[in-house]
Amino acid sequence: MKKNQPQTMRTRTSLSFSYVREGLCGLWLILIFFSLAGCSKREGKAWRPGEPLDRGQIKIGVIYTNRVDGSSVWDDSHYQGIEAMRRELGLPEDQILHRFNISDGEPEVMKSVVRDCIRDGAKIIIATSWGVMDPCEELAAEFPGVIFANATGTKYNKTNFTNYFARYYHARYLSGIAAGLKTRTGKIGYVAAMGKDNSEVSGGINAFAIGVEKVNPDARIFVRLTYNWFDPMGETVAARALIAAGCDVIAQHSNSSAPQKAAKEAGVWGVGYNADMSLDAPEAVLTSVIYRWEVYYVRLVRSVMDGTFTTAPYLGSLSDGMVDITPVAADIAAPYSAWYVAVERERITSGVFNVFDGVMETNDGGFVGKEGETLSDEEIFGNIHWYYRTVVE
């Protein structure tokens, strides 16, 4: 018995190691199973073009270029639109991944943040800045099972990348009417983030100028550039310079309310942008051009849930409420301003008038457009690199 004892011990030891080895293998299999199950729970069902996605599988990554703290009204308006959409569709808060202060001047950082959102289960990426259009195009090719929607962009593909905006020039035109009726000096200032190389900005200036001219042909629009979408100090400096030059109404295409605050401080008037800026300068703001982004966001997410999503670019309008102006301030606006705006609104929504109609003279003596025709949206959004005849650079 003693002779066989070492052999028995070796056998028992061998069996013991065998059991341990088998146990470890089983443990690894269990861990792998739960790991995969966790991934499945996190990533959910893959989206495919033309297929619906259950409400519970919806997760949305939203990329903002600035903080949402009241300083950048552009980012604030998108945040409010996302939250309005979430409430209307009954989505829990954890199905929205807000990512703030992601500079559109750092594409690699933006792409890294988006990839993190996708790893966390995002099936829809909403990028709220024109400046991230190219990174979105790259990421859409990299992640065909994720939908990308880019605000104010011009690029899209046939499967999972789209863009959206609104016919802002309609609202710009209406706000120009309120400004043209109010000015006493005949000089209206316009704080602009970019110059004529950016069709969105120059198109807005021109639509505003056409509205001013409708009611005040002798008025002139003076443009001051900041070369920055969001620069409260630069916008203040630009507004003050325009006021010092005799402008008594200050309009803007920039992302802070600084120009309207400067107008208030100087005792002149203003036209806000992106949100109702009368909240910042109630004594000064005649009206504001505003966006209701939830109009598109509800439409987008519903189309994903019911399987009708397409990448056709979306342009909102006065008719669907995606772009508008706030009610003209009766206590400070010129008499009959609200009536005049209502008349011109009806001309636009009925299709009688589209702002950029017929032959238009530029401020350098050239001519754009054709008699009896109107500029296409493609031309307006991508090729207005000129200023209207009443604009002073």
VOGU-3710 file (C-alpha; in Angstrom, 3 decimals, decimal comma):
1> mkknqpqtmr> 0,000/0,000/0,000  2,778/2,395/0,791  4,454/1,708/-2,532  1,283/2,653/-4,373  0,563/5,718/-2,263  2,742/8,172/-4,229  1,111/6,973/-7,466  -2,326/7,449/-5,908  -1,353/10,918/-4,717  -0,079/11,801/-8,213
11> trtslsfsyv> -3,332/10,498/-9,703  -5,444/12,447/-7,258  -3,313/15,521/-7,814  -3,623/15,111/-11,581  -7,371/14,728/-11,285  -7,518/17,739/-9,008  -5,613/19,870/-11,544  -7,898/18,531/-14,240  -10,952/19,616/-12,275  -9,419/23,057/-11,658
21> reglcglwli> -8,499/23,395/-15,326  -12,015/22,407/-16,383  -13,464/24,734/-13,775  -11,365/27,634/-15,015  -12,412/26,933/-18,605  -16,028/26,900/-17,504  -15,534/30,142/-15,610  -13,982/31,772/-18,693  -16,905/30,625/-20,817  -19,344/32,077/-18,297
31> liffslagcs> -17,426/35,376/-18,223  -17,302/35,533/-22,008  -21,035/34,817/-22,197  -21,922/37,590/-19,760  -19,449/39,938/-21,427  -21,090/39,357/-24,788  -24,492/39,689/-23,196  -23,404/43,001/-21,697  -22,162/44,225/-25,066  -25,419/43,159/-26,644
41> kregkawrpg> -27,391/45,011/-24,022  -25,263/48,111/-24,451  -25,066/48,154/-28,242  -28,516/46,730/-28,921  -29,931/45,834/-32,295  -27,910/47,066/-35,249  -29,692/49,626/-37,434  -30,027/48,922/-41,138  -31,386/51,334/-43,756  -35,101/50,825/-44,283
51> epldrgqiki> -35,600/48,899/-41,055  -37,435/50,300/-37,999  -35,661/50,616/-34,663  -37,561/50,028/-31,434  -38,005/52,994/-29,120  -35,975/51,239/-26,430  -33,038/50,844/-28,839  -32,907/54,543/-29,648  -29,854/56,270/-28,228  -28,736/59,653/-29,534
61> gviytnrvdg> -25,351/61,340/-29,259  -25,558/65,137/-29,590  -22,394/67,135/-30,298  -22,345/70,798/-29,242  -19,480/73,179/-30,045  -19,926/75,233/-26,886  -21,269/74,983/-23,380  -25,000/75,129/-22,765  -25,096/77,740/-20,044  -26,834/80,715/-21,635
71> ssvwddshyq> -23,726/82,153/-23,258  -24,088/80,538/-26,709  -27,680/80,874/-27,843  -26,997/78,616/-30,845  -26,055/75,666/-28,650  -28,794/76,509/-26,149  -31,448/76,435/-28,881  -30,317/72,998/-30,073  -30,295/71,671/-26,505  -33,822/72,955/-25,966
81> gieamrrelg> -34,886/71,367/-29,256  -33,403/67,996/-28,250  -35,100/68,105/-24,870  -38,444/69,063/-26,438  -38,101/66,110/-28,818  -37,189/63,751/-25,977  -40,263/64,776/-23,995  -42,613/64,566/-26,973  -41,431/61,075/-27,898  -41,270/59,874/-24,304
91> lpedqilhrf> -37,565/58,982/-24,326  -35,787/58,614/-20,962  -32,927/61,005/-20,233  -30,340/58,223/-20,424  -31,141/57,698/-24,110  -29,629/61,099/-24,918  -25,844/61,498/-24,736  -25,125/65,243/-24,604  -21,490/66,131/-25,393  -20,672/69,799/-24,811
101> nisdgepevm> -17,836/72,142/-25,757  -16,493/70,008/-28,639  -14,668/72,475/-30,886  -15,408/72,216/-34,594  -11,808/73,295/-35,140  -10,499/69,993/-33,733  -11,857/67,245/-35,999  -9,885/64,409/-34,371  -11,256/65,302/-30,957  -14,760/65,425/-32,380
111> ksvvrdcird> -14,349/62,026/-34,039  -13,046/60,528/-30,801  -16,068/61,832/-28,885  -18,447/60,428/-31,507  -16,761/57,027/-31,403  -17,205/57,016/-27,620  -20,915/57,756/-28,082  -21,208/54,874/-30,530  -19,423/52,532/-28,117  -21,991/53,612/-25,542
121> gakiiiatsw> -24,773/52,511/-27,860  -25,642/55,618/-29,913  -27,532/54,803/-33,116  -28,057/58,449/-34,087  -25,424/61,201/-34,022  -26,616/64,798/-34,244  -23,837/67,299/-34,968  -25,021/70,869/-34,458  -22,262/72,730/-36,327  -21,464/73,257/-40,007
131> gvmdpceela> -17,775/72,957/-39,122  -17,972/69,219/-38,342  -19,468/68,285/-41,701  -16,334/66,621/-43,094  -15,650/64,510/-39,965  -19,301/63,410/-40,039  -18,885/62,300/-43,632  -15,874/60,180/-42,669  -17,566/58,676/-39,622  -20,722/57,832/-41,578
141> aefpgvifan> -18,595/55,713/-43,924  -16,847/54,106/-40,943  -20,110/53,293/-39,113  -22,794/52,325/-41,680  -25,074/51,163/-38,851  -25,259/54,649/-37,322  -27,270/57,633/-38,621  -25,513/61,007/-38,845  -27,399/64,313/-39,099  -25,414/67,548/-39,543
151> atgtkynktn> -26,965/70,967/-38,893  -26,513/73,578/-41,658  -24,308/71,204/-43,659  -24,419/70,573/-47,399  -23,101/67,002/-47,622  -25,019/63,720/-47,400  -24,885/60,148/-48,714  -27,477/57,609/-49,847  -27,641/55,519/-46,684  -26,872/57,065/-43,282
161> ftnyfaryyh> -25,680/60,688/-43,549  -28,029/63,658/-43,908  -28,138/67,389/-43,203  -30,825/69,787/-42,047  -31,482/73,495/-41,783  -34,313/75,968/-42,254  -35,115/78,683/-44,781  -33,748/81,285/-42,402  -33,841/83,933/-45,119  -37,634/84,122/-44,817
171> arylsgiaag> -37,365/85,117/-41,165  -34,421/87,420/-41,889  -36,555/89,264/-44,412  -39,389/89,722/-41,901  -37,004/90,984/-39,220  -35,619/93,483/-41,744  -39,073/95,011/-42,073  -39,211/95,699/-38,322  -35,701/97,205/-38,446  -36,390/99,338/-41,520
181> lktrtgkigy> -39,528/100,822/-39,988  -37,736/101,637/-36,729  -34,458/103,276/-37,791  -34,306/107,066/-37,515  -30,792/107,552/-38,810  -31,224/105,312/-41,843  -28,158/103,353/-40,695  -28,574/99,776/-39,523  -25,643/97,760/-38,175  -25,096/94,055/-38,718
191> vaamgkdnse> -22,607/92,050/-36,623  -21,560/89,104/-38,806  -19,492/86,084/-37,830  -18,193/85,513/-41,358  -17,826/87,360/-44,654  -19,037/86,807/-48,195  -17,217/83,483/-48,417  -19,951/82,030/-46,169  -23,223/81,886/-48,084  -25,300/81,315/-44,968
201> vsgginafai> -24,171/84,583/-43,414  -24,165/86,704/-46,575  -27,524/85,249/-47,619  -28,990/86,253/-44,269  -27,587/89,771/-44,565  -29,054/90,139/-48,049  -32,487/88,834/-47,063  -32,491/91,252/-44,132  -31,442/94,117/-46,423  -34,242/93,299/-48,901
211> gvekvnpdar> -36,720/93,423/-46,010  -35,367/96,784/-44,852  -35,568/98,173/-48,389  -39,192/97,075/-48,710  -40,227/99,654/-46,123  -37,272/102,058/-46,142  -35,492/102,296/-49,531  -33,035/104,928/-48,308  -31,693/102,902/-45,364  -28,287/101,227/-45,549
221> ifvrltynwf> -26,929/98,115/-43,820  -23,413/98,420/-42,390  -21,591/95,116/-41,828  -18,908/94,490/-39,230  -17,190/91,078/-39,179  -15,914/89,169/-36,136  -14,554/86,079/-37,991  -15,833/83,950/-35,137  -19,186/82,290/-34,575  -19,059/82,781/-30,825
231> dpmgetvaar> -17,030/85,691/-29,488  -18,960/87,819/-26,953  -16,143/90,342/-26,597  -15,581/90,654/-30,342  -19,319/90,956/-30,937  -19,543/93,718/-28,326  -16,677/95,626/-29,944  -18,274/95,285/-33,381  -21,681/96,455/-32,151  -20,216/99,456/-30,344
241> aliaagcdvi> -18,268/100,469/-33,444  -21,449/100,343/-35,538  -23,341/102,378/-32,951  -20,527/104,951/-32,866  -20,852/105,233/-36,661  -24,509/106,226/-36,313  -26,347/102,904/-36,533  -29,459/102,925/-34,365  -30,581/99,321/-34,987  -28,178/96,397/-34,501
251> aqhsnssapq> -28,838/93,045/-36,165  -26,553/90,042/-35,977  -25,477/86,639/-37,242  -23,405/85,557/-34,255  -23,982/83,229/-31,359  -24,066/85,403/-28,267  -26,486/88,093/-27,173  -23,629/90,598/-26,750  -24,696/92,822/-29,705  -28,186/93,201/-28,236
261> kaakeagvwg> -26,779/94,046/-24,813  -24,564/96,672/-26,464  -27,634/98,135/-28,184  -29,465/98,275/-24,864  -26,531/100,016/-23,147  -26,361/102,616/-25,928  -30,100/103,277/-25,943  -30,648/101,995/-29,488  -32,557/98,979/-30,815  -31,726/95,535/-32,070
271> vgynadmsld> -32,768/92,358/-33,855  -31,673/89,130/-32,153  -30,748/85,755/-33,599  -31,096/82,056/-32,658  -33,311/82,678/-29,646  -35,549/85,330/-28,127  -32,948/87,907/-27,119  -35,523/90,199/-25,547  -34,809/88,138/-22,435  -31,328/89,727/-22,400
281> apeavltsvi> -32,242/93,209/-23,649  -36,001/93,800/-23,335  -35,682/97,563/-23,821  -33,863/97,141/-27,132  -34,926/94,029/-29,042  -37,595/94,633/-31,689  -37,778/90,943/-32,626  -35,495/87,916/-32,950  -35,004/85,308/-35,645  -35,478/81,971/-33,901
291> yrwevyyvrl> -35,207/78,252/-34,648  -37,370/75,497/-33,238  -35,073/72,548/-33,852  -37,498/70,107/-32,273  -39,570/70,254/-35,471  -36,788/68,383/-37,239  -35,579/66,292/-34,304  -39,023/64,783/-33,731  -39,325/64,058/-37,438  -35,847/62,479/-37,571
301> vrsvmdgtft> -36,252/60,148/-34,589  -39,767/59,098/-35,565  -38,538/58,187/-39,041  -35,845/55,981/-37,503  -38,359/54,277/-35,252  -40,866/53,586/-38,029  -38,305/52,687/-40,701  -38,980/55,624/-43,040  -35,670/57,457/-42,532  -34,058/58,826/-45,690
311> tapylgslsd> -30,969/60,941/-46,170  -32,761/63,582/-48,224  -31,725/66,956/-46,686  -34,457/68,673/-44,692  -35,262/72,381/-44,940  -37,713/73,757/-42,423  -39,772/76,883/-43,049  -42,174/79,430/-41,658  -44,964/77,011/-42,519  -43,764/74,157/-40,300
321> gmvditpvaa> -42,544/76,550/-37,599  -38,920/75,441/-37,664  -37,831/79,043/-38,305  -39,712/82,189/-37,332  -39,426/85,558/-35,648  -40,647/86,387/-32,182  -43,659/88,712/-31,936  -42,658/92,284/-32,736  -42,305/94,253/-29,487  -45,316/96,548/-29,608
331> diaapysawy> -44,014/98,903/-26,920  -40,817/99,831/-28,784  -41,385/98,962/-32,451  -42,636/101,471/-35,007  -46,414/101,697/-35,470  -47,944/99,074/-37,758  -44,781/96,935/-37,678  -46,621/93,783/-36,613  -49,276/94,352/-39,302  -46,680/94,841/-42,021
341> vavererits> -44,791/91,718/-40,925  -48,032/89,692/-40,996  -48,774/90,834/-44,553  -45,298/89,858/-45,778  -45,436/86,541/-43,906  -48,603/85,669/-45,804  -46,916/86,479/-49,119  -44,096/84,060/-48,268  -46,157/81,185/-46,867  -48,608/81,386/-49,781
351> gvfnvfdgvm> -45,753/81,042/-52,255  -46,301/84,442/-53,867  -42,902/85,731/-52,732  -39,612/84,012/-51,898  -37,303/86,955/-50,997  -34,634/86,281/-53,658  -36,938/86,889/-56,616  -36,211/88,410/-59,992  -33,111/90,443/-60,843  -31,192/91,784/-57,837
361> etndggfvgk> -28,455/94,384/-57,938  -25,316/93,792/-55,882  -23,379/96,469/-54,006  -20,562/96,346/-56,568  -22,834/97,084/-59,517  -23,425/93,514/-60,650  -26,713/91,674/-61,120  -27,955/88,306/-59,868  -31,067/86,334/-60,794  -33,493/86,357/-63,697
371> egetlsdeei> -36,777/88,125/-64,272  -39,726/85,945/-63,323  -37,560/83,431/-61,460  -36,337/82,929/-57,897  -32,992/81,631/-56,669  -32,982/77,942/-55,787  -32,254/76,758/-52,252  -28,987/75,290/-53,538  -27,959/78,729/-54,774  -29,078/80,490/-51,611
381> fgnihwyyrt> -27,398/78,089/-49,211  -24,218/77,566/-51,184  -23,484/80,366/-53,609  -24,434/83,782/-52,249  -20,993/85,334/-52,207  -22,201/88,855/-52,812  -23,943/91,650/-50,930  -27,207/93,340/-51,864  -27,068/96,886/-53,221  -27,952/98,560/-49,899
391> vve> -25,207/96,766/-47,926  -22,077/98,732/-47,017  -18,925/96,727/-46,258
//
